[in-house]
Amino acid sequence: MGVSTMKQFFILSSLGLALLGASAAWSQEAAAPVSDASRIYIPVGDPNLKKVLIAIEPTTGAGAFANSFYATITGDLEFTDLFELLPPSKMPVSKGGLVAGSFRFEPYRAMGVEFLIKSAVSMKEGRPQAELRLYDIAKGVQILGRLYPLVGKVSDPGRELAHYSGNDVIESLTGEPGIFRTRLLMSCGLKKKEIYVMDFDGDNITQLTRDGNFALSPSWAPDGKRLLFTSYREWGTKGALNPNLYLYDMTTHQRSVLSAAKGLNTGGSFHPIDNKIAYTFSQNGKPEIYILDLVSKVRYPITKTLFFSVEPDWSPDGRQIVFSSSKTGRPHIWVANADGSNAKRLTFAGQYNSSPNWSPKGDKIVFSGQENQGNNFNIFLVDPSGSNLVRLTSDSHSNENPTFSPDGRFLAYSSNESGVYQIKVTTARGGRTKTLSPRSLGPCKQPAWSPRL
């Protein structure tokens, strides 16, 4: 439950209280010997990391298929903010083939290019496939060479195969897989809110719920095939409106009720390992954090505060939980053991700190904070120990509901910079931003980034 969700809770309380792309398989049959396979070419954890110059030659093959692959692989690598792309106008006139020996490295070396991507698409027995080769220009060796045959049917095979191969390019250079097949959930709408899902780059937006009321606070299961969200749609007694917690299956598109007790049931967060969730439940009107065992269906509280404790998020190992709480008066960020013991306050500055999200590596917690009463919200990072507080945004508009990408390198959040809340993405160290959700959806908030798919 982000900043906006808590606001919606109190407002609504006063009123009465797949989408998954087809999978691809690949083989090494197209690969030449790979040199320095274990080498980390781009150390993404280095704070002084500078962009490297990469050349991506136009994809050869059938028209629309090749154009889609090339546009996607180019867009994916540009999105990472790791690369400077060699302009097409500077590409050598004679490019040769895909295999080393059929082209010259020297023209690229002379321009300072560090890496080269060559690719081709084709149809084999009616099945789309792509071939990609990645070269280290300085050493004149191939780093990656792979065939990607598409399994199943998708509307745009070039885009699908480019995401798979782009992920491998990133892993070959950084040692960590890419995020090009991840997705984002969000809650959008003006007078009514529905849950939507989109690709990591804002493409392929699809509406998941049609509740005609308020569908809020979506979050992913560790398998990326299920999600949690809260909806105020009618359930049970006819005409009864209550913020109930639902489980949604992305494969079958079916939902089931997990918690429908009278009061607030929201902010659900899957345990990374065990079959249980943490969520906010307002028994007797006071929101606290509860654990719900999905097998035994037993529910029990792990916080007890004066006003409220909300928005739980698990540490990557499941041993701790971070949340927003008014334990000491104003809402601040707290961390505790998974059973609620040993609670420790992490933030001491600001009027209202909320929406904490743990980084995938467990080394950072991101949250949204309001420094002075009446001011806008901005995004902050802090260590789980409470040290090294860093402000990431300093804007005259509000930035809320931050969520880490599964590689920890990016943050998606909601921002009203344009006058309406939209989902944006930036690097976790700050930098350029990109708007993902269109204004046509109305205000979009509460993004949730999927695990790698």
C-alpha atoms as one frame of an Amber mdcrd trajectory, in Angstrom:
protein
   0.000   0.000   0.000   1.787   3.122  -1.241   1.334   6.725  -0.192  -1.642
   7.028  -2.488  -3.167   3.809  -1.182  -3.067   5.005   2.435  -4.719   8.217
   1.327  -7.347   6.216  -0.567  -7.901   4.016   2.489  -8.765   6.914   4.729
 -10.877   8.586   2.023 -12.754   5.392   1.212 -13.085   4.504   4.899 -14.886
   7.719   5.467 -17.361   6.733   2.786 -18.184   3.496   4.566 -15.185   2.003
   4.590  -1.431 -14.416 -20.170  -0.083 -12.353 -20.755   3.195 -14.086 -20.446
   5.012 -14.169 -23.778   5.680 -17.495 -25.472   8.947 -19.039 -24.371  11.988
 -19.298 -26.583  14.560 -22.051 -26.675  18.099 -21.664 -27.959  21.132 -23.681
 -28.859  24.854 -23.184 -29.189  24.990 -24.751 -32.660  25.697 -21.336 -34.213
  28.405 -20.411 -31.757  32.080 -20.135 -32.391  34.318 -20.750 -29.354  33.544
 -18.155 -26.726  36.519 -16.255 -25.342  36.749 -15.054 -21.727  33.326 -16.476
 -20.900  33.740 -15.751 -17.201  35.048 -12.208 -17.635  32.972  -9.282 -16.372
  33.317  -6.689 -19.110  31.001  -4.118 -17.529  31.112  -3.964 -13.683  27.612
  -2.573 -13.078  28.272  -2.081  -9.348  31.001   0.471 -10.031  29.692   3.966
  -9.114  32.160   5.493 -11.584  30.979   3.341 -14.465  30.936   5.154 -17.793
  28.927   4.209 -20.857  30.679   1.969 -23.357  30.433   2.451 -27.103  28.635
  -0.405 -28.858  27.824  -0.896 -32.533  24.606  -2.724 -33.408  24.466  -3.505
 -37.090  21.046  -3.620 -38.805  19.537  -7.099 -38.579  19.563  -9.004 -41.840
  16.624 -11.083 -43.022  12.947 -10.729 -43.893  11.658  -7.126 -43.753   9.245
  -6.543 -40.850  10.687  -9.410 -38.801  14.251  -8.062 -39.129  13.184  -4.471
 -38.507  11.342  -5.443 -35.330  14.294  -7.435 -34.006  16.741  -4.607 -34.712
  14.511  -1.886 -33.240  13.905  -3.960 -30.102  17.495  -5.024 -29.410  18.602
  -1.415 -29.959  15.904  -0.056 -27.656  16.611  -2.677 -24.990  20.330  -1.945
 -24.795  19.780   1.805 -24.882  17.282   1.437 -22.005  19.996   0.008 -19.729
  21.918   3.306 -19.720  25.124   1.245 -19.987  25.820   1.933 -23.642  26.437
   4.689 -26.102  25.175   3.462 -29.463  27.254   4.076 -32.570  25.067   6.127
 -34.956  23.967   4.177 -38.070  25.598   6.879 -40.235  29.023   5.886 -38.883
  28.681   2.167 -39.586  31.242   0.798 -42.055  29.851   0.519 -45.579  31.096
  -3.047 -45.973  29.815  -5.032 -42.995  30.519  -8.583 -44.098  28.757 -11.578
 -42.601  27.999 -12.621 -39.029  30.952 -14.953 -38.559  34.391 -13.688 -37.513
  36.660 -13.698 -40.546  33.955 -12.466 -42.883  34.379  -8.868 -41.692  37.091
  -6.567 -40.343  37.329  -5.397 -36.723  39.675  -2.509 -37.534  37.067   0.033
 -38.791  35.171  -0.318 -35.494  38.378  -0.311 -33.455  39.432   2.948 -35.078
  36.188   4.596 -33.939  36.633   3.455 -30.334  33.847   0.875 -30.478  34.205
  -1.674 -27.676  31.529  -4.205 -28.626  29.776  -5.213 -31.838  26.447  -6.990
 -32.299  25.582  -8.764 -35.530  22.222 -10.466 -36.006  20.031 -12.156 -38.567
  16.478 -13.510 -38.607  14.947 -16.232 -40.733  12.197 -18.824 -40.925  13.011
 -22.498 -40.493  10.204 -24.934 -41.282   7.740 -22.113 -40.717   9.213 -21.207
 -37.335  10.830 -17.819 -36.677  14.382 -17.864 -35.434  17.115 -15.335 -34.767
  20.877 -15.559 -34.618  22.973 -13.103 -32.615  26.714 -12.742 -32.217  28.492
 -10.412 -29.793  32.139  -9.472 -30.338  34.877  -7.903 -28.235  36.363  -5.421
 -30.708  39.642  -4.805 -28.864  40.525  -8.509 -28.759  38.768  -9.447 -31.985
  36.971 -12.384 -30.377  33.399 -13.577 -30.105  31.835 -13.342 -26.657  28.405
 -14.752 -27.474  26.961 -16.668 -30.402  23.543 -18.248 -30.251  20.466 -19.351
 -32.220  17.064 -18.460 -30.812  14.194 -20.501 -32.283  10.769 -19.295 -31.142
   8.545 -21.792 -29.378   4.829 -21.006 -29.485   3.082 -18.092 -31.166   3.387
 -14.384 -30.475   2.190 -11.384 -32.434   5.705  -9.965 -32.817   8.404 -12.673
 -32.963  11.124 -10.110 -33.657  10.430  -8.331 -30.388  10.175 -11.568 -28.406
  13.436 -13.015 -29.729  15.249  -9.713 -29.318  14.307  -9.632 -25.624  15.730
 -13.129 -25.118  18.955 -12.386 -26.949  19.275  -8.963 -25.295  19.112 -10.622
 -21.894  21.997 -12.875 -22.926  24.026  -9.921 -24.175  23.671  -8.220 -20.799
  24.588 -11.400 -18.923  27.637 -11.955 -21.151  28.916  -8.447 -20.425  27.886
  -7.888 -16.796  27.542 -11.377 -15.338  23.852 -10.750 -14.539  20.835 -11.544
 -16.765  18.934  -8.687 -18.345  15.411  -7.551 -17.484  13.981  -7.331 -20.988
  11.231  -9.872 -20.373  10.068  -8.400 -17.068   6.757  -6.613 -16.594   5.172
  -3.962 -14.429   1.834  -3.941 -12.670   0.056  -0.668 -11.905  -3.283   0.729
 -10.739  -4.772   3.219 -13.205  -7.899   5.278 -13.680  -9.511   8.565 -12.688
 -12.826   7.855 -10.929 -12.304   4.103 -10.909  -9.053   2.157 -10.568  -8.175
  -1.045 -12.414  -5.051  -3.219 -12.458  -2.963  -3.129 -15.641   0.221  -4.891
 -16.729   2.828  -3.708 -19.252   6.260  -4.675 -20.507   9.293  -3.198 -18.751
   9.529  -0.506 -21.445   5.851   0.509 -21.349   4.765  -1.552 -24.350   1.929
  -4.107 -24.500  -0.318  -2.520 -21.881  -3.148  -4.873 -20.911  -6.020  -4.362
 -18.483  -6.355  -7.240 -15.995  -9.360  -6.238 -13.857 -12.727  -4.782 -14.758
 -14.124  -4.348 -11.266 -15.731  -0.976 -11.873 -14.560   0.236  -8.470 -11.140
   0.503  -6.840  -8.494  -2.146  -7.632  -5.286  -1.219  -5.832  -1.878  -2.238
  -4.493  -0.797  -4.971  -6.937   2.261  -7.129  -6.206   3.896 -10.176  -7.807
   4.451 -13.702  -6.559   8.086 -14.923  -6.766   7.158 -17.149  -9.735   5.839
 -14.191 -11.755   2.666 -16.159 -12.532   0.417 -14.831  -9.772  -0.302 -11.504
  -8.218  -2.009  -9.983  -5.204  -4.235  -6.929  -5.238  -7.026  -5.290  -3.269
 -10.445  -4.575  -4.737 -13.551  -2.815  -3.463 -15.838  -4.648  -5.859 -18.945
  -6.359  -4.488 -18.311  -9.747  -2.889 -20.404 -11.948  -0.634 -23.513 -10.152
   0.574 -25.080  -8.255  -2.308 -24.125  -4.620  -2.216 -21.354  -5.196   0.338
 -18.244  -3.169  -0.456 -15.082  -3.989   1.438 -11.381  -3.747   0.516 -10.691
  -7.463   0.058  -7.396  -9.109  -0.848  -7.371 -11.229  -4.012  -5.009 -13.719
  -5.631  -4.935 -13.526  -9.430  -3.545 -16.232 -11.736  -1.848 -14.718 -14.785
  -2.176 -17.961 -16.763  -5.856 -18.716 -16.219  -6.909 -15.119 -15.494  -8.925
 -16.409 -12.550  -9.026 -14.835  -9.112  -9.711 -16.089  -5.619 -10.325 -14.272
  -2.334  -7.541 -14.562   0.230  -8.832 -12.218   2.917 -12.286 -10.679   3.080
 -12.666  -9.934   6.774 -14.407  -6.675   7.552 -11.876  -3.878   7.375  -8.861
  -3.138   5.239  -7.195  -6.130   3.520  -4.409  -4.754   1.349  -0.705  -4.297
   0.645  -0.075  -8.019   0.182   3.534  -9.187  -0.220   4.548 -12.780  -0.994
   7.255 -14.358   1.130  10.203 -15.058  -1.230  10.442 -18.716  -0.154   7.578
 -19.852   2.082   3.942 -20.129   1.069   2.697 -17.149   3.048   2.085 -13.460
   2.655   2.385 -10.330   4.752  -0.371  -7.772   4.375  -2.208  -4.934   6.085
  -5.394  -5.810   7.946  -7.389  -3.261   9.925  -9.117  -5.375  12.543 -11.163
  -3.082  14.801 -10.334  -0.208  12.469  -6.591  -0.051  13.222  -4.286  -1.155
  10.369  -1.564  -3.597  11.433   0.682  -6.029   9.592  -0.476  -9.628   9.571
   0.962 -12.855   8.220  -1.375 -15.184   6.343  -0.291 -18.805   5.866  -1.655
 -19.768   2.441  -1.766 -23.473   3.360  -3.300 -23.456   6.825  -5.201 -20.181
   6.201  -4.120 -19.053   9.686  -3.703 -15.295  10.137  -1.760 -13.607  12.925
  -0.438 -10.077  13.615   3.237  -9.183  13.880   2.883  -5.479  14.765   1.042
  -3.580  17.464   1.144   0.193  17.148  -0.670   3.300  18.336  -2.078   4.309
  14.954  -0.979   2.101  12.054   1.686  -0.155  10.541   1.305  -0.765   6.817
   3.020  -1.592   3.490   5.107  -4.679   4.378   7.862  -5.888   2.063  10.112
  -8.909   2.666  13.885  -8.948   2.552  15.204 -11.181  -0.275  15.998 -14.003
   2.178  12.615 -13.708   3.908  14.172 -13.221   7.360  13.154  -9.580   7.774
  10.365  -7.257   6.833  10.341  -3.520   6.140   7.233  -1.409   6.636   5.876
   2.058   7.287   4.663   2.697  10.836   3.450   5.426  13.168   4.974   3.637
  16.159   6.533   6.882  17.350   3.979   9.323  15.967   4.671  10.304  12.378
   4.960   7.584   9.710   8.533   6.357   9.331  10.317   3.364   7.840  10.946
   0.412  10.150  12.581  -2.972   9.760  11.934  -6.032  11.926  12.462  -9.766
  12.006   9.933 -11.828  10.080   7.938 -12.457  13.281   7.838  -8.741  14.128
  10.525  -8.913  16.820  13.540  -6.626  17.099  11.808  -3.735  15.325  14.197
  -0.917  14.410  13.394   2.538  13.099  15.387   3.436   9.966  14.288   7.017
   9.222  14.142   9.990  11.558  13.846  12.946   9.189  10.731  13.979   7.314
   7.029  14.304   7.971   5.754  11.208   6.201   7.862   8.270   4.978   6.163
   5.366   3.243   6.110   2.775   0.431   9.353   0.916   1.317  10.713  -1.637
  -1.125  13.703  -3.904  -0.513  16.365  -4.207  -3.225  16.829  -7.687  -4.779
  20.344  -7.954  -3.314  19.154  -6.869   0.126  21.617  -3.997   0.391  19.212
  -1.060  -0.032  15.673   0.011   0.824  13.923   2.605  -1.313  10.990   4.651
  -0.042   8.946   7.777  -0.656   9.291  10.648   1.801   7.742  14.020   2.515
  10.328  16.254   4.163   8.005  19.034   5.318   4.277  19.049   5.886   2.449
  20.031   2.735   5.460  19.404   0.507   5.651  16.932  -2.326   7.048  13.423
  -1.936  10.467  12.397  -3.245  12.373   9.128  -3.551  15.087   8.143  -1.048
  17.482   5.225  -0.545  18.731   3.934   2.799  20.730   0.927   3.975  18.850
  -1.726   6.016  20.974  -0.565   8.950  19.515   2.946   8.663  22.772   4.488
   7.409  23.641   6.152   4.112  20.381   7.980   3.485  20.407   9.331  -0.091
  17.847  11.462  -1.899  17.298  10.343  -5.504  14.793  12.984  -6.632  14.512
  16.676  -5.775  11.525  17.775  -7.773   8.767  20.325  -7.371   6.263  17.569
  -8.090   5.551  14.312  -6.244   7.402  11.036  -6.826   5.881   8.054  -5.020
   5.593   4.248  -4.796   9.161   3.257  -5.818   9.865  -0.348  -6.814  13.168
  -2.022  -7.745  13.752  -3.931 -10.962  14.827  -7.565 -10.386  18.462  -6.695
 -11.100  18.357  -3.756  -8.677  19.609  -1.310 -11.317  16.341   0.505 -12.002
  13.456   2.050 -10.123   9.904   2.485 -11.342   7.728   4.998  -9.525   4.662
   7.195  -9.963   5.128  10.891 -10.699   2.726  13.774 -11.310   5.270  15.863
 -13.211   2.933  16.087 -16.217  -0.053  17.090 -14.085  -1.366  13.518 -13.911
   0.348  10.587 -12.170   2.271   8.413 -14.621   4.683   5.521 -14.168   8.299
   6.466 -14.758  11.569   4.581 -14.605  15.083   5.714 -13.746  18.369   4.120
 -12.766  18.739   3.350  -9.058  21.650   5.773  -8.849  19.504   8.553 -10.346
  19.800   9.932 -13.853  17.661  10.099 -16.927  14.019   9.102 -16.633  11.551
   7.582 -19.051   7.764   7.796 -18.853   6.103   4.407 -19.344   2.345   4.834
 -18.866   0.318   7.057 -21.237  -1.853   9.930 -19.998  -4.826   8.273 -21.717
  -5.039   5.705 -18.878  -5.595   8.474 -16.356  -3.587   8.586 -13.133  -1.366
   5.505 -12.781   0.203   4.644  -9.442   1.647   1.792  -7.385   3.957   0.123
  -9.906   5.204  -3.361  -9.033   8.138  -4.849 -10.981   7.973  -8.550 -11.807
  10.748 -11.056 -11.168  12.692 -12.226 -14.232  10.425 -14.221 -16.530
